[in-house]
């Protein structure tokens, strides 16, 4: 749910809330008398926030009118009567709600929580719909009367501006989401896949076969997938097979579960197949596929490949790491505690994640050099990825001024997400760009993205530098105990207004590449690193 409100339905029986002594609980089933029940002073317009008693009285009047299906009357008891009347009318007419019972709790200040039990009917099908929400009472600007502060969440906690409720035969059949082996991926076992299941159903439900059911759903305003709220009659599900691995998905979800605003993606470098996508966020945003954040020093994988391709340096050639570096009046430093090394090679500076070593090369690069490298070698920032669902394929714009240097260390205008970073790592591991895929190629309409990839020499140097980073460099702590063909890069990205940097980490082990971000998680190895390590250990 978008705002965290929970519905309460156990075995088809609605659990009535019990309020504390004083205000108690009132139940509204259409038998409350008419009128708004709120009196205003005739001589002087009331000012200041409504009292608790005023909030209780205004809320009771509104909820009573709603429960009687009196849309116009209920709307007049809000501070946006026109919008409220349209929404309430749609609630009864488009959502086919035929009966409403509302049970309200005592006010907490000016806020009143309540539970709704409604009957939804469509043709011969009927079902009981139960959920909880809340409203706030404010004072009307013109009259000073206590009024319900109207918002879509008053009707249902998952509604947003522009959304509507609809009931009837579903536009697409339900789907059974399966992993690469055909095993069902259940929403209850993989909560991170809930939004993805809705999006895959909308995109591939008709192709997957099956038969539509009868449902109540939210028809969103925009590109978000529709959300089913109630099933009146079950349809026959079709199966959509994905590239996901149950083992990797389980490990990914467990890895992000204890870290707020964390996301991770795992994929197979040899094929581009996505093995896991997991998010742990209160807002349900799919930051793993759609996020747009500065990637910090993980961008040095792309930057290092550019420096090597341009002949400016190489893994075993100089890339000094001074304490600071200035580019066009902006001074860049390193992470606290990083000792300078004027004799460092590129491999030294890469493994220790020295910012100044990369900034020093800005003088020798054109404003669009990094952009071209990102596009041509790594397939980024071309807006042509077709993975099976909407995704963001990175932003590495040509930039002048201080941003030219900032981009080399993953700051400025550069933006990636775990999907794009995992793809970068996969390209470094194999030398070839393979566009990530979430569903079988035959389900995707149109061509998928292509890029030239890396020369064998550049790819070999990147692997050697990433291996050193993973075994003795900044990523070694997070990957301790993991052996074999392994490589990694850490990153942290400062964001204005945040107390801590965003933590980034990416690594490969054999034919598995994983990337993660933990917002405000600090250094890369501290928060994102353990997430990546846990998925690598799954052995998917």
N, C-alpha and C positions, 0 to 999 in steps of 0.2 A: 504494500500500500504506500501511496506517495507521502503520506504524513505520519505513518506509523500507527494509525488507529486500527483497532482489531474488531472483527465481527465475532459474535458469540453464538455458535450453533452447535449443540451437542445432541446427536441422535435425532435431529429434527425438532428438538424442544428448545425454546428460547429461554435463556437464563435471565430472569428479571433482576435488576439492580435494586439494592436496598440502600436508601439514603440514611444519613445520620439524623439523630433526633433534632427537632426544631423545625426544619423545612420538610423533612421526610421525603416521601416519594409520591408522585401523583401519576395516574394512568389516564391517558387520553384515548378514547375510542369513539369519538364523534358524538358524545353525549354532553359536552360542555356547552353552556349557554352562549348566545351570540354576543356581539360587541367585543371590543378589544380589551376590556377589563383594565385599562390604564387611564388614570385621571391626570390631567395637567392643570396647573394653576391658571386661573383666568386672568389674574391681574399682572402676573409677572412670569416671564419665561424662566423655567428652572435652568440652572447652570451646574457645572461640575459633573463628575462621573455619576451615573445612576447608583442608587443605594442597592444593597443586597435585596431588599424587599421589592424595589422597583424592577430589578432584574428578574426576580422570580415571577412577578405578575406579568411582565411583558413576555417572557418566555412561555409562560403557561398559555397566554392568549394566542400567541403565534402557533404553538404546537397543537392547540385545540383546533384552530382553523385548518391547519394542515391535515390533522387526523380526520376532519369532516370532509376533506377533499374540496375545500373552499379556497381555490388558488388565489382569486382576486382579494378575498378578505385577508388571507395570510400575507400576501405581498404587501398590503397596505400597512402591515405591522413591521415592515423592514425599512431600512434607510435607502433602498434602491427598488422601489415598487415595480418599475417597468421590467427590469431584468429578472427580478424574483418571480413575477407573474408568469413570464415566459417559461422559466425553468420549472416552476411548480406545475404548470399546465402540461408540459412535456412529460413530467414525472408520471402523471396520471394517464395521459393519452398515448404517448409514444412508448413508454415503458409498461403500459397496461397494468398499472397498479389499481386494484379494485377495492382494497380495504387496508387501512392503516391503524395500527395501535402503537402509541408512543408512551414509554415509561421514562420519566425524567428524575434526575437526582437533584439534591439541594444545590443551590448556586455556590460556587467557590469564587468569591468576589463578584464579578459581573459575568462569569462564565457558567453555563449550564450544560451539563453532559446528559445525554439521553440515549435510549435504545429504541430502535424501530423494528416492529414486526409487521410486515406487509404481505399481502397476497398479490401475486403476479399471475395474470391469466393471458394465454395466447391460444386461440382456437379451443381445442378440447383439453389443452394442457394447463395445469395450474400447480403452483408451488409457493411455499412460504419463504420469504426473504427476510433475513434478520441481520442487523448490523448496528454499530454504535457510532455516534458522532457527538459534536458539541457546537454550541453557538455562544456568541458574546453579545451582550446588550450594551448599546451606546446611547448617547443622548442626541436626538435629532437636531441638526444645525438650525433649522427654521423654527420649529415649534418647541424644542427642548424636551419633547416626549421621549421616554425610554423606547428604543426600537431595536429590533434584531439587526446586527451588523451583517448585511447579506454577503455571502460568498458561496460558490458552488459547493464547498465542503459542508455547508449546512444541510444540503440534501443527502450527500453521501461523501465520506471522507476521501474517496479516491477521485472525485471529480475536480477538474481544473477549469480555468476560464476557457470557454468555447466548446467544452465537452458536452455531449448529450447522452441520455440514456435511451436505449432501444431494446425492444423485446420482439421476438419472432423467430423464424427459421434462420439459423446462422448462415452467413454468406459463404463460409467455407467449412468443410468437415473438421472434426477434431483430428489431431494427429498423435501418433505414438512416436516419440523421439527415440532413436536407436543409436548406439555407438557404432564404431567401425566393424564390430563383430556381430552386429544385429541384436545386441543386448539392450533392453529398454533402459533409458535414462529417465528415471521418475523424478518429477518435480519435488516430491517429498524428501527424496534422498540427495538431491542436488539442487538446493535452493537457489544457487547462483544462476541456474539455467532457466528459471521462471520467465524472465523477460525474453530470453532467447527463444523459448518454446512458443510464446505468443507471436513473436516476429516470424519464426519459421512456419508456423501454421498459416499466418496471413499470406506469406509468399508462396508456399508450396503445398498448402492444404488440398487444392483442387488437383494437382498433379499426383498426389499421394494416394488417390482413391478415397474410399470411405463415403459416408453419407452424413449430411449435416444434421445436427440436432436442433432443438428449440431452446433458445437461451435468452437471458437478459445480459446486456453488455454495455460497456462505455464506448461510445463512438467518439474517438479523440479528434481534437482540432489540431491538425498537423500530421506529421509523419509517424507519430508513435503508433505502435500496434494496438488494436482494440483489446480490451480487457473483459473477459467473461466474468460476471458477478454471480450468476445463478443459472443452473441447468434445469430446464423444465422437462425436457425429454432428451435422453442421450442419443447421440448419433453413432455411426460406426466409424471408428478412427482408421485413417490410413497411416502408413509408416513412412517417416522421413529418416533415412539413414544418414548420419553425419560422419565426419572423419574423427570424431572425438574418441578417446580411450577412457573407458570407465576407471581404470587404475590411475591414470594421470589426472582425470577430472576430480576423483575423490581426494587425491593428494593435494591438488591445487586448492580445493575448497577448504580442506582442513588447514592448509598453510596460511590462508588469509583470514581465517575465522576469528583469530584473536587480535587482529591488527586493523584499526579503523581506517576506512578510506584506502584500502589496499586492493590492488588488481594484479593478475598474473596471466600470462599466456604461454603455452608450450606448443611447439610444433616440431615436425620432422624435417631436418634440413635437406634430406635427399629427395623429398617429394613436395614440400611446402604444406603438407597436411597438418591442420590444427588439431592438436591432441587434447588440449584443455583450455578453458576460458573461465576464470573465476573472479568475482568481485565481492568485496565486503563493504557495502556502503548503505547508509540509511536512505539515501535518495533513489536507490535502485538504478542509478545511471550506469550504463555499460562502459565504464572508463577503460576497460581492457581493449575494446575495439574502437571506441569513439572518442576517447580522451585526447586532449590537446594540451600537453604540458612540456615545459622545457626539460630536456633529458639530462642536463648536466654533463658530467665527464663521460658518460656512456657514448656520447656523440664522438668521442675521440677515436672510436673505431673507424668512422667515416673520415674524420679529419686526417688520421694517420695514413689511411689509404691514399688520400689526395696528395699528401706530402711525398709519399713514396712514388706515386705515379708521375708527379711533376719533377721528380729527380732532385727535390730540395733536401732530402735526407733519406735515411734507411734505418732499419732496425738496429744495425750495428754502427751507424754513423752519428755524428754529434746532434744533440738537441738539448743544449744547456738548460738548466733549471735554476734561474736566478730567484731571489726572494720576491721580486716584483717586476712587472713589465708594463710599459706605457704604450698605448696606441691611440693616436689622435686625442691627446689630453686626458684619456681615461686610464687610470692605473688599475692593473689586475694583480691580485695576490694569489697565494696558495692556501690550502686548508691549514688551519692552525696546527703547529707541530711538525710540518713538513720541512725538513732541512734542505737548504739550497744545495745544488750540485752543478757547478759550472762545467764539469767534465762529463756530464751525463750523455748517454746515447739516447736515441728515440725509444729503444726498448726500456731503458732505465726510467725515463720520464713517463712513459705509458704505464708501466707497472706500478709506479708510485702515484700516478694520477697528478702529475705536475701541470698546473694550468699555464704558468708563465712560459714553459717550453714551447707550447703550441702558439700562444699569443705572439711570441717573437717572430713567427713565420708570416704574420699577417702582412708585413711590408712586401712580401714577395708573391702575394696572391691578388688576383682580380676579384672584384666584388661578387662575381657570379661563379667563381671556380668551385666553391663548396656546393652550390646549388646544382651545377652540372654533374659533379661527382655523385651526389645523392640520387639524382635522377637516372643517370646513365649506368652507374655501377650497382646501385642498390634498389632501383625501382621506386624511389620515394618521390613524393610531391609532384605527382602527375595526374592525380584524380582519375585513375583508370583501373583501380583494383576492383575485382568482382569476386569476393570470397564466398558469397552465398547469402550474406546479410550486409546492411550498410556498415561501412567502416571508414576510418580516417587514415589516409596513407601518408601522413606526415606533412610537415611544413618546413622547408629549408629555403627561404626566399633569398634572392640576391639582395645584399644590403651594403650600405656605405657607412662611413663614420665608425664609431666605436663598435657597432653591431658586427662589422666584418671580423673583428677579433673575438667578440663575444660568441659568435656562432661556432667558432672552432672548438670551444669548450662547452657547447650545448646550452648557451644562454642567449640573450637577445631575443630574436624573433623565431628561433628554431623550436619546433614542437613535435613531439613523438608520443607514443603510447606503448603499452606492453606488446601489442601486436606488431607494430612497426619495428620496435627494438628487437624483438625475437627474430624477425625477418632479417634485420641487419646482421645479427649474430649468425644466423644460418648461412647467409651469403659469405660472411667471413670464413665460416667453417668449411664450406664446399667450394667457394669461388664462383658459384653460379647463383643467380637470382631466380628463385622459383616463387611465384606469387602464392601467398598463403591461401588455402582452401578450407572451408568449413563443411561443405557438402560435396558429393561427387561432381566431377566436372560436367557430366551430362545434364545435370539439373540447372546449370548456369547458362543463361542466355547471353550471347555475344562473346567476344574474345576476352581472354584474361591478359593481364599485364605482362610485358616482357622487358628485359633490360640486359645489357651486354655482360654484366657481372664483372669479376676481377680477373686480372692476369694471374697465371699460376704463381709467378714470383711474388706479387703483392699479397695474394691469399696466403702463401706460405709464411711470409713475414708477419702478417696479422695473427695467424695461428700461433706462431712462436711467441709473440708478445702477449697474447691472451693467455697462453699456457703459463708463462712466467708470472703474470698477474694472479692467476688462479693458485699457483703453487707457492710462490714466495712474495707476491706483491699485495696490493690492497684488498684483494678478494680472498686471500689464503685463509683468514680466520673463519669466514662463513662457510668455506668449502672444505674445511678440515675433515680428513677421513675419506674423501672422495678421490679415487684414483682413476687411472685409465686416460683415455684421450679427452682432455679437459681444457677449457679455456674460459676466461671471464673478463668482465670490466665493471668497475664500480662507478657510481656517480651520485652527486648531491646537487640539487638545484635550488638556489635561493629564490624566494617569491616575495614580492612586496606585500607587507601586511601579515606575513606568517612569522610566528615565533621561531619555528624550526624549518630547516630545508626539507624538500621532498627527497626521499631516499629512493635511488634507482640501483638496479643490479641486473646484469644479464650474464648468462653462461651457457656453454654447451658441454655435453658429455656424450661422446660417441655420436649417434644419430638422434640426439635430442637437444633442442635449443629452448631456453626458458628465459623470460624477462619479466620483471616485476617492478612496480612502483608502490611506495607507501607514503602517502601525503603527510608532510610534517613528521617524517620518520627519522630525520637526521642524516647521518652518513650512510652511504650505500650498503656497507656491510652490516650495519646495525639493525635495520628493519627489513629492507627488501632482500638482502642477502639470504637470511634464513628461509624466506619463502621460496626462493629459487632452489636452494639446496634441498629442501624437502621434496620438491617436485622431481629434481634430478634423481633423488634416491628411490623414487617410485619405480624406476627402471622401465617406464612405459616405452 
